[in-house]
């Protein structure tokens, strides 16, 4: 699930659903998408990462995210499978 692309309302629903079992699951999510423009997939600035993580922690009712990764834009689409370094 790509929580960065969910609206705050959707993320809150996910948070509500997983709250009782949070310690038994792993939350993995992506970051890097420009707000409202997931097709661009470019904004990996520290400010954007902080914003995404803080918003997700609050909405998901948790104090940690197990895995946070940045997808890479390749051939006009975003992919988390690239081995090239990020800029």
Residue, then its C-alpha position, 0 to 999 in steps of 0.5 A: x500500500x502506498x500511504x503517501x498517495x492516500x488521502x488523510x481520511x483513508x490513512x486514518x481508516x487504515x490507522x483505526x483498523x491496525x491500531x489493535x494489532x500494530x505490534x503484530x504487523x509491519x508497515x511499509x510505505x513509499x515517499x517522494x511523490x509531489x503532493x497531488x501529483x503522484x505521476x511526477x514522483x520527484x520530491x524527496x527533499x528532507x522537508x517532504x520526507x519529514x512532512x510525509x512521515x509526520x502526517x502518516x504517524x499521526x494518521x496511522x496512530x503509531x510512533x514508527x514506520x517499519x520501512x520507508x522507501x523512495x520509488x524511482x521514476x523510470x520510463x515515465x512511471x514510478x518503480x520501487x525496483x530500481x538498483x540505481x542510486x537516488x539523487 
